[in-house]
Amino acid sequence: MSDKVHDWIKTTVSANDVVVFMKGTKNFPQCGFSGQVAQVLGYMGVDYKDVNVLDDMGIRDGIKTFSDWPTIPQLYVKGEFIGGCDIIREMFQQGELSALFDEKGVSYDKSKGKMPA
């Protein structure tokens, strides 16, 4: 994979507190898994940068080698790879995602830090 693509990814995840590499955008997800992550972060009121991997095959392939994770979407918080859809959904349901945001100093709507009962 191109060092240029990995450098761009590294710069992007370093320059933004929360980044989601996804199929589509936060306003128009183009796969169900990307849509679920966008829905969780939207519900929590998290401000995040979305990167549409469908716009660039180099980024689509590059993010998989950058993280050594085979699937998309991928969530990064303060430069750290957190996981894909299943991990994010489970962390949200358990209240672990809000704990991570608290630990990392990421702003979100604290009244919506966990899935409603």
Secondary structure, DSSP 8 states (H G I E B T S, - for coil): --HHHHHHHHHHHHHSSEEEEESB-SSSBSSHHHHHHHHHHHHHT---EEEEGGG-HHHHHHHHHHHT--SS-EEEETTEEEE-HHHHHHHHHHTHHHHHHHHHT----GGGSS---
